[in-house]
């Protein structure tokens, strides 16, 4: 199972054109692009949240002024 090549992509585009028609295809592309952008934004926010949680779990650095022999 490899990646999608040029011939497969052309077949998918032709089938989509036949099924949805030329008037509906740009609208579907726009909504798909919007959905992908929102998914990327949400996944980025989730990754940032996990990174912040990991930073809170680390022990705080000890200040050198608190040193008592």
VENCOR-V223389 format. One record per run of one state. SS is the DSSP state (@ for helix, = for strand, . for the rest). FROM is the first residue (numbers start at 1). TO is the last residue. If there is no record, write none. Layout:
ss = [SS | SS]
from = [FROM | FROM]
to = [TO | TO]
This chain:
ss = [. | @ | . | @ | . | @ | .]
from = [1 | 6 | 21 | 22 | 58 | 64 | 67]
to = [5 | 20 | 21 | 57 | 63 | 66 | 69]
